[in-house]
Amino acid sequence: MGSIRSIVGKDNATQEASKPRNFDDNGIRALVEGAAAGDVEAFGELYSFYLDRIYRYVKYQVRNKEAAEDLTEEIFIKAWRGLGKYSWNGYPFSAWLYRIARNHVVDYFRTNRQYQNVEMELLPGDSDPEREVELKQMEQLLASAISYLPEQQRQVIVLKFIEGMDNREIEQIMGVRQGAIRVMQMRALAALRQKLSGKE
């Protein structure tokens, strides 16, 4: 299997040499159409634009840096190979990409039953060492609690509260009606409160 990094010319799955450019809907559409026609540079722009989001989405679930990097690369390879089948039909490209990511993470858990509990990295930028430790502990506690949720509830929580998506976007990614999403969110939050309070 070819490396997506070699396709788009990136050195690392989580760090880029240059800051990704911002694109509006029309810009994303032009890039998708260009990439679907075989334009590697257009796909490289899409890769740069969505890389951090997809990586964060994956890592918050698998909680393993190396596995998250590998899965993220595999997700973009699947996207590159499947671009010819993508059609707009009222759904944004991001929904299609996150759906690939969701399915790939689900497959990962099906084939890797043993959950890998490796420390998550704190995002850089906090210069207070005590605050860094406190935030890291809180992040690990939350990630651990999320890992106990059923798969669909976990997806809803990560998409809603980590990725900041609304229910319509989540519906497009998960293929589940918004009413069901609200119920899953309510149950997941109740389970998280119970887990975090120690009242299991």
N, C-alpha and C positions, 0 to 999 in steps of 0.2 A: 504494500500500500504506500503510495507516494505521500510525502510530507506536505501539509498545507503551507508550512513555513517556506518550503522551497518553491512552492507555486507562487506565493505572494511576496516572497523576498523578505520575510520577517525573521529575526534572529531568535526570538523567544515567544512562547505562547502567551505570556502574561505581560510582556513589556515591548513597546514599540520604540523605534529610534526617533520617530517624530509624532507629534500630537495629532490625533485624527481630526479631520475637518468636519465641520457641521454641515448637514444636508437637510433640506426640507423634503416633503413628500415627493415632489417632482424630481428632485435631485437623486433621491433613493431609487425612484422608478427608473430613471435614466441609467443609473449604475447597474441595477438588476438586469435591465434589458441588454446593456452592453456585456455584462458578465455571462448572461445566457447565450449570447452570440459568440462567446469565446474570448472576450477581452479580459485578460488576466489582471491588468491594472485596475479595471473597474471592480473586479472581485477583491483585489487588494484593498481598495477604498472601503468596501463593505466590511471586510474582515477587520480593518482598523476601527471602523465606526462602531461595530457591535462586539468586538472582542472582550472588552472589560465587562460588559453587561452579562454576556453568556458565561464567561469564566466565573463571575461572582455568583450567578444563578446556580451553576454546577457545584462550585466549591461549598456553598452554604448547605448543600445537601450531602455531598460525599465526605466533606470535612477532611480531605486528604489532598495536600497540595499537588503531589505528583499525579495522583489519579485524576484530579480536576484538570490539570494541564493536558493530560492525554485525552481525556473525554472531550475537552473543548476543541482540541485539534481534530478529533474524529468527527465531531459535530459539523465543523466547517468543511471537512472533506465531503461529508454526506450532502451538505448544502451545495457545494460546488458541483457535485455529480448530479444533483437533482434539480438544478436550476431550470433545465429545459422543460421540466414538468410543472413548474410553478406558474400559476395564473392569478391575476389580481382578484377578480370576483368579489370585490368589496372588502377583502381582507388585506391588511398591510403586510409588507414583507416581514416585519418584525414578528408578527403572529406566526407566520409560517416557519421562521427560524427558531423561535422558542418552542414550537411544537416538535420540531426535530430534536431539540435539546431535551425536552421533556421525555420523549419516547426513548432517547438514548440513555438518560439517567434511569428510567424505569427498567430498561434492559440490563443496565449495569447492576442494579440491585437484585434482579432475578438471577443473574449468573454469579454474583458475589454475595452470597448470603451472609458472610461474616462481615459485620460493619467495622470499618477501619476508623479507630478513634485516635486521630492525629490532631495535634493542636492547630487551630486556625491562626493565621497571622493577623495581627492588628494592622489596620490601615495606617500608613505613615502620616506624620503631621502633628502628633501630640508630643510635646517636648517635656512634659512632666512625667518622670519615671513612675511615681506612685499612681498617677492617673492612668498611665498606660497599663500598669498591672491590673488596676481595678476594671478598666474597660475590657481588657483581655479576658479576665475572669467572667465578667458579665456576658461577653460574646460567646465564650465557650459553654457557659451554663445554658444560654438560650439555644445555641446550636444543638446541644445535647438533648434538650427538651423537645425541640422540633424533630429530631431524629426518631423519637418514639411515636410520632403521629403516624396514622395510616397514610399510605402513599398519596391519595388525592387530597387529604387535608394538608399534608406537608407541602404539596404543590401550591395550593391556594395561599397558604401563609407566606411562602417564599415569594410568589409572584405579587401578592398584594402589598406586603409590608417590607420586603427586602428590595424588590424591583419597582415598587410604587405604581403598579398597574391598577386600572379600574376593572370592575366586574365584566364589562363588555370585552375588554382585551383578554381577560382570563378565559371568558367563554370561547373566544376564537382559538385560543391555544389549547385548552383542555377538551373542547367539544362538549361542554356541560352547560346546561341552562343556568342563567343568572340566579334564579331562585334556589337551585341546588347549591350553587357556589356560596350563597349567603348562609345556607344551613351548614355547609361544611366549615365555613369560616367561624360561625358561632360555636360549633362543637369543638373545633380545633383550639379556639381561644380559651374555652372552658377547660379543656384538657391541659393546655399549657399553664393556666393559672393554678390548677390542681398540682401539676408536676413541680412547678417552681415554688409553690408554697409548702411542698413536702407532704401534702394531705392526700396521699394516694390510697 
